[in-house]
Amino acid sequence: MHNYTNADAAAAASATSNGSSDKMPKIFLPKRIILLRHGQSQGNTDEKIFGRIADHRVPLTEQGIEEAQQAGSKIRDVVSEEGKCDTWKAYFYVSPYERTRRTLKEIGRSFPENRIIGVREECKVREQDFGNFQDYDKMKELKVIRDKFGRFFYRFPEGESGADVYDRVSSFLESFWRDIYMKRISHDSSDEVNIVIVSHGLTIRFFLMKWFKWTVEQFETLKNPKNCEFRVLQLGPTGEYSLAIHHDEKTLGTWGLSPEMIEDQKLRANGGDWNERKPSYLKSFFDTYAHEEDDNGDKK
């Protein structure tokens, strides 16, 4: 089965616009993909709660509920372009955890029913599994070890590694593009569709890592979104999604993106050629090259 990526989707849209609809069906691309972390939970204020309550059942605090309501208003402003767009619609994916489900419920207060074209609970965007009931003191020790070992590869006893979360986020993205390719997200052709994914901080970072093909080293520099903070991937003029359309360079820097990562986002936003990005991308893997050769294999 073909793994459908945003590049594939852009190619499909381009092929259709060029009159090749007999080879590849026309598909739509969402205007935005918005990644939202849940509101403040009781686990954010008291980590000892994970020894008494299962992680997936930890609820929001009163502050978290207010944060979610405020986030709903902010997201509506984004997707409606502050009232300037009258064709916007929203489709939601949500982690099955209590804190994400409640966050979505509070966000919904800002959305008229006729603007919501669907919602799906998606287990693949749940929180990293740290084990079952967690001993507070033991978890403190394990997190120190994790920071030394590396957040991506460290596996919690009876839980997941970051790499495990990355793998299931990758699987979610395959399902996501199948939903689009098979037209499961029902909408009118004139609608501007916005996808909102209500998830968890680490999961959001892995989503971005997978989407933009960041390295493990680049992932390790990323900062966790704050409670009810969101990231907006917006569709650019050539079918590429970028963080640099909605967010400014300074903001991207505060999230932990390096200058090279920010430059890549700007190129995606403006439809830059892959060859413009290649030199900085290659530097992540190579520092010395052989002498250049011409088309005949002769050294220059």
C-alpha positions in Angstrom: 0.0 0.0 0.0 1.3 3.4 -0.9 2.2 5.7 2.0 0.5 8.9 1.0 2.4 12.0 2.1 1.8 15.7 1.6 4.2 15.7 -1.3 2.1 12.9 -2.9 -1.0 15.0 -2.3 0.6 18.0 -3.9 1.6 15.9 -6.9 -1.9 14.6 -7.2 -3.4 18.0 -7.1 -0.8 19.2 -9.7 -1.4 16.3 -12.0 -5.2 17.0 -11.9 -4.7 20.6 -12.7 -2.5 19.7 -15.6 -5.2 17.6 -17.1 -4.0 14.2 -15.9 -7.1 13.3 -14.0 -7.3 9.9 -15.7 -4.1 8.9 -14.0 -4.7 10.2 -10.5 -8.0 11.3 -8.9 -8.4 14.9 -7.8 -8.1 15.3 -4.0 -8.5 18.3 -1.7 -5.8 19.6 0.6 -6.8 21.1 4.0 -6.0 24.8 4.3 -4.5 24.2 7.7 -3.5 21.5 10.1 -3.6 22.8 13.7 -1.9 20.8 16.5 -3.2 21.7 19.9 -1.9 20.4 23.3 -4.6 19.8 25.9 -5.3 22.3 28.7 -3.7 22.1 32.1 -4.4 18.8 33.8 -4.2 17.7 37.4 -1.1 15.8 36.4 0.6 19.1 35.4 0.1 20.5 38.9 0.6 17.3 40.9 2.7 14.5 39.3 2.0 12.2 42.3 -1.6 11.8 40.9 -0.3 9.2 38.4 0.3 6.8 41.3 -3.5 7.0 42.1 -5.2 7.6 38.8 -4.5 6.0 35.5 -2.9 8.5 33.1 -5.7 8.4 30.6 -8.2 9.3 33.3 -6.4 12.4 34.7 -8.8 15.3 34.2 -8.3 19.0 33.5 -8.0 21.6 36.2 -10.4 24.6 36.3 -7.6 26.6 34.8 -7.2 23.9 32.1 -10.9 24.3 31.3 -10.6 28.0 30.9 -7.5 27.6 28.7 -9.4 25.3 26.4 -12.3 27.7 26.1 -9.8 30.5 25.2 -8.0 28.3 22.8 -11.3 27.5 21.0 -11.9 31.2 20.5 -8.3 31.7 19.2 -8.5 28.8 16.8 -11.8 30.0 15.5 -10.2 33.4 14.8 -7.4 31.6 12.8 -9.7 29.4 10.7 -12.2 32.1 10.0 -9.4 34.6 9.4 -11.0 36.8 12.0 -14.4 36.7 10.3 -13.0 37.4 6.8 -13.6 33.9 5.5 -17.2 32.6 5.3 -16.5 29.1 3.8 -14.4 27.7 6.6 -15.1 24.3 8.2 -13.3 22.2 10.8 -12.6 18.5 11.3 -11.2 17.2 14.6 -9.0 14.3 15.6 -8.7 13.8 19.4 -6.6 11.6 21.7 -8.8 9.2 23.8 -7.5 10.6 27.1 -9.9 12.4 29.4 -7.8 15.7 29.3 -7.9 15.8 25.5 -11.5 14.9 25.2 -12.5 17.6 27.7 -10.3 20.1 25.9 -12.1 19.3 22.7 -15.5 19.7 24.4 -14.5 23.2 25.7 -13.1 24.2 22.3 -16.4 23.2 20.7 -18.1 26.1 22.5 -16.6 28.4 19.9 -17.7 26.4 16.9 -21.2 26.5 15.4 -22.4 22.9 14.7 -22.7 23.7 10.9 -19.0 24.5 10.8 -17.9 21.1 12.2 -17.8 18.4 9.5 -16.6 15.6 11.7 -14.7 14.4 14.7 -12.8 11.1 15.3 -11.2 9.7 18.4 -7.7 8.6 17.3 -5.7 6.3 19.7 -2.5 6.8 17.7 -2.2 10.4 18.9 -2.4 9.5 22.6 0.3 10.4 25.2 3.5 8.5 25.5 2.9 5.4 27.7 5.1 5.8 30.8 3.9 2.5 32.4 0.8 1.9 34.5 0.4 3.4 38.0 3.6 5.5 38.4 5.7 5.7 41.6 6.6 9.4 41.9 10.1 9.0 43.2 11.0 6.3 40.8 9.7 8.3 37.8 11.9 11.2 38.9 14.9 8.9 38.8 13.9 7.5 35.4 13.4 10.9 33.8 17.0 11.9 34.9 18.2 8.7 33.2 16.1 9.5 30.1 17.6 13.0 29.8 21.1 11.5 29.8 20.2 8.6 27.5 18.2 10.7 25.0 14.4 11.4 24.9 13.9 9.7 21.5 15.4 6.3 22.3 14.9 5.9 26.0 12.2 3.3 26.9 10.4 3.6 30.2 10.0 0.2 32.0 6.5 -1.2 31.1 6.1 1.8 28.8 7.1 3.3 25.5 10.2 4.9 24.0 10.0 8.1 22.1 10.7 6.0 19.0 7.6 4.0 19.7 5.5 7.1 19.7 7.1 8.3 16.5 6.2 5.0 14.8 2.5 5.2 15.7 2.4 8.9 14.7 3.8 7.8 11.4 1.0 5.2 11.2 -1.6 7.9 12.0 -0.3 10.0 9.1 -0.8 7.1 6.7 -4.4 6.9 7.9 -4.8 10.6 7.7 -3.8 10.7 4.1 -6.0 7.7 3.3 -8.9 9.7 4.8 -8.2 12.5 2.4 -7.4 10.4 -0.6 -10.6 8.3 -0.1 -12.7 11.4 0.6 -13.7 10.3 4.1 -13.7 13.9 5.3 -16.9 14.9 3.7 -17.2 18.6 2.7 -18.4 20.9 -0.1 -15.8 21.6 -2.8 -15.9 25.3 -2.0 -15.1 24.8 1.7 -11.8 25.8 3.3 -11.2 22.7 5.5 -9.1 23.0 8.7 -7.9 19.9 10.5 -7.5 20.3 14.3 -5.7 17.6 16.2 -6.1 17.7 20.0 -3.2 15.8 21.4 -0.2 15.9 23.8 3.0 17.9 23.8 5.5 15.0 23.0 3.1 13.6 20.4 2.9 17.0 18.7 6.7 17.2 18.5 6.8 13.8 16.9 4.1 14.8 14.4 6.2 17.7 13.3 9.4 15.6 13.2 7.7 13.1 10.9 6.0 15.7 8.8 9.1 17.8 8.1 11.5 14.8 8.2 13.6 16.3 11.0 16.4 14.2 12.4 16.6 12.8 15.9 19.1 15.5 16.8 16.8 18.2 15.6 13.9 16.7 17.5 15.9 16.8 20.7 16.1 20.6 20.4 12.3 21.1 20.3 10.5 22.5 23.3 7.2 21.2 24.4 4.1 23.3 23.6 2.5 24.9 26.6 -0.9 23.8 27.7 -3.4 24.8 25.0 -0.7 26.2 22.8 -1.0 25.3 19.2 1.1 25.0 16.0 -0.4 25.9 12.7 0.8 24.1 9.5 -0.7 26.2 6.7 -0.8 25.3 3.0 1.5 27.4 0.8 1.1 28.3 -2.9 2.8 25.2 -4.2 1.1 22.5 -2.1 3.7 22.6 0.7 2.7 23.0 4.4 4.8 25.4 6.6 4.9 26.7 10.1 6.3 30.0 8.7 3.0 31.2 7.1 1.1 31.7 10.4 4.0 32.0 12.8 6.9 34.4 12.7 10.6 33.6 12.8 11.0 34.7 16.4 8.2 32.4 17.5 9.7 29.4 15.7 13.1 30.1 17.4 11.5 30.0 20.8 10.1 26.6 20.0 13.6 25.3 19.5 13.9 25.3 15.7 17.4 26.0 14.5 18.2 28.7 11.9 18.4 26.0 9.3 15.0 24.5 10.3 13.5 28.0 10.2 15.0 28.7 6.7 13.5 25.4 5.5 10.1 26.5 6.8 10.4 29.9 5.0 11.3 28.1 1.7 8.3 25.8 2.1 6.1 28.8 2.7 7.3 30.6 -0.4 7.5 27.6 -2.7 11.3 27.4 -2.7 13.0 24.8 -4.8 14.3 21.6 -3.2 17.8 22.4 -4.5 17.8 25.6 -2.4 17.3 23.5 0.7 19.6 20.6 -0.2 22.9 22.1 1.0 21.8 22.7 4.6 20.0 19.4 4.6 23.1 17.5 3.6 25.2 19.2 6.3 23.2 17.2 8.8 24.9 14.0 7.4 28.1 15.0 5.6 31.0 17.3 6.4 33.5 16.3 3.7 33.0 15.4 0.1 35.1 14.0 -2.8 36.1 16.4 -5.6 33.1 17.3 -7.8 32.7 15.5 -11.2 31.2 16.7 -14.4 28.6 14.7 -16.4 31.3 12.5 -17.9 32.7 11.5 -14.6 35.8 13.6 -14.8 36.9 15.6 -11.8 36.5 19.4 -12.1 
